[in-house]
């Protein structure tokens, strides 16, 4: 990958830095939220291919941004819950090789309401 959208989020006019600290960003993208309204990702500013490469400080800053993201999303979108998740490696469907925590607001009347991560992983197909 010659261009990493998470290393240089300001290069994509559809991606917005909602919050940041010294080592991480909370990003939202205009074109990646279709069904998942209000979704965003928390990413380290330094390129880390997977979650297992995060430094202790990046973990701390991810935690801090997770709470900042929740405050922002609660105020703007008023979700009924959240799904949080890391995909690590291609077997887990990590399509961008830069560690990123998905922060997905969930809604009682939204598509797939009541179906979290375990639902999708336990499906027979």
HELIX and SHEET records of a PDB file:
HELIX    1   1 UNK A    9  UNK A   11  5                                   3    
HELIX    2   2 UNK A   51  UNK A   53  5                                   3    
HELIX    3   3 UNK A   56  UNK A   77  1                                  22    
HELIX    4   4 UNK A   90  UNK A   92  5                                   3    
HELIX    5   5 UNK A  117  UNK A  121  1                                   5    
SHEET    1   A 5 UNK A  15  UNK A  20  0                                        
SHEET    2   A 5 UNK A  24  UNK A  29 -1                                        
SHEET    3   A 5 UNK A  40  UNK A  44 -1                                        
SHEET    4   A 5 UNK A 100  UNK A 106 -1                                        
SHEET    5   A 5 UNK A  81  UNK A  86 -1                                        
END                                                                             
